[in-house]
Amino acid sequence: MKLDITTPFTRVLRTGDAVHVRAEDSSGAFGILPGHADFLTVLAVSVLTWRDARGREHYVAVRGGMLSVRDGSSVSVATPEAVAGDDLRSLEADVVKRFQRQLDEERAAHSAAQRLHLAAVRQIMRLLRPEPAHAPPVG
């Protein structure tokens, strides 16, 4: 079977060598073999597993997405984010590192936005506060 996994920015995987695909949606895990009926589902955040013709297992961590099966010979996954790997332990480490980096970036962006918001509120308060007529301007 063909297996194609894409994100909005890149193709993570394209192979014509898949003999089994295992994925997970809200109802649980399911498997896809050649000849599977046409199918469309929303994936959970999970690890998609696929086996090649030599029997080797491969893994792709996906952050949800859509999986479709067409003509029993083509499986396509569109996901916001995916990380591929052949070793589950190293994939886990890669994904944890990536998620931690994203969390750190989100926290830094949130802190910067809070600083800007606070500076804007202070500026508005300064402009709205009337100055006493007898006091020299503060500058």
C-alpha positions, 0 to 999 in steps of 0.5 A: 500500500501507499502511505502518505503523511503530510503536515501543512509545511512538509511531507513527513513520509511517502512510501509504497511499501506499507503492508499494515498500518495501525492508527488510533481514533476516538473509538480506539486503535484499528488496523489497515491491510491492503484491500481495506474499504474506503475509510475516513476518520479523525485521528487522536494524538497518538503514534501511528505504526506501519510495517513494511514488506520486510516486516520492519516496524516504523513509527510516526507520532501524530498530533491528531489529524485526518486519515483516509483509505482509498481504493484499498491501496492508499492511506493518507494522513494529514496532521498538524504535526508529525515526527517519524522514527524507526525506534520507539524510544528515540521517537519518544525522546524526540517528541518530548524534546520537541514538545518541551521546546514548543512549550518554552517558546509559547511561554516566552511569547506569552510573557512578551505579550503580557509585558506589552499589555502591561506597558499599554495599560500603564501608558493609558493610565498615565494619559488618563490621570489628570496632572495637578495644575501646580505640579511641574510636568513629570518627564 
